[in-house]
Amino acid sequence: MTSTRFTELVGCRLPLQQAPMGGVASGPELAAAVCAAGGHGMVGAAMASPEALAVILDAVAARTSAPMGANFLIPFVDRDLVRLAAARVRVVDFFYGDPDPSLVELVHGGGALAGWQVGSAAEARAAVEAGCDLVVAQGVEAGGHVRGRIGLLPLLAEVREAVDVPVVAAGGIATARGVAAALAAGADAVRVGTGFIAAEEADAHPAYVAAILAAGADDAVLTEAFSMGWPDAPHRVLRSCIEAATALDADIAGETVLGGVSMPVPRWAPPPPGRSTTGHVEAMALYAGQGVGAVRAVAPAAAIVAELTEGLVSGR
Ligand SMILES: Cc1cc2nc3c(=O)[nH]c(=O)nc-3n(C[C@H](O)[C@H](O)[C@H](O)COP(=O)(O)O)c2cc1C
């Protein structure tokens, strides 16, 4: 039940990938815990310095020999960082830009597999033409930045038809039933983001976690509100943070640490609040997918992995 084209290609035990989440899953803790539990842990590497990224990836490797991944956002991609990651991880994954054969070549040159998160069948085809070994089909239900406008099930059907590589399903999956449903619908694995925000090992600020635990599906709205420095990139957040940022009478919402460096967070800037973020945390981008209603308690990542894959492992 747990062996799929994804697990065979990547080499992990379970067809479950923890989404790379810039600012929430940028450190080693969450990825290492998910890898150790049999899932595919991912580090959101977008904003790291080369020194910081090497330390983070080496820290994951020191805790587990299971295959891990690193993710880069195309609007901010740094080729030296991609090269550094490709020599250290099993999967280097990209998001939010046209599939680029030269990046895929860089990844393969370092010995890693290349993945691309897509929002349409056409983009999936372009990813495979660029040389990608797997694609992630992201439905519009997803938390964080959202690439397409299609619901996960119809997108998955089209992507499966369009490409022959393993397909990972992402967007709104936060229960064991959701995981089983996506696999039944043709996915080779699922990617879960919002379902890991309340993991003990995630780096989300306690007020962000509390807002996630209190929210339901209709609180997770698609917006372009937090677009400062990253325009034309719709994202799904909790409605409460748009209201709080609208009411905020200041240009700076607070301070956060990005890539090891402390910096101000302007009002409407994309970084979500991490544990060390200070200021008006409730007015920063509180990303959440439509599966948020299923996230009800803080729990160790291993328990979340076990719960999400319970039906697969037990065969129920
Ligand atoms: C807090 C948060 C941060 C995210 N950051 C990234 C990122 O840095 N890179 C990326 O490729 N995707 C990012 N995503 C999107 C995920 O890759 C994935 O598509 C999404 O989490 C799936 O939907 P779900 O949150 O409903 O599970 C982020 C999502 C969330 C919730």
The ligand as an ORCA input file, in Angstrom:
! r2SCAN-3c Opt
* xyz 0 1
  C       3.380     28.477      5.088
  C       3.586     28.010      3.686
  C       4.771     28.350      3.036
  C       5.023     27.863      1.742
  N       6.231     28.145      1.165
  C       6.550     27.534     -0.004
  C       7.871     27.650     -0.532
  O       8.756     28.304      0.046
  N       8.134     27.018     -1.710
  C       7.188     26.268     -2.365
  O       7.494     25.700     -3.402
  N       5.933     26.153     -1.885
  C       5.596     26.744     -0.723
  N       4.327     26.585     -0.222
  C       3.311     25.816     -1.005
  C       3.519     24.302     -0.856
  O       4.557     23.859     -1.710
  C       2.253     23.477     -1.201
  O       1.821     23.714     -2.515
  C       1.078     23.717     -0.270
  O       1.477     23.792      1.070
  C       0.062     22.587     -0.418
  O      -1.176     22.946      0.110
  P      -1.588     22.743      1.655
  O      -0.887     23.834      2.405
  O      -3.058     22.922      1.628
  O      -1.141     21.391      2.108
  C       4.046     27.067      1.073
  C       2.847     26.755      1.727
  C       2.617     27.194      3.014
  C       1.331     26.800      3.714
*
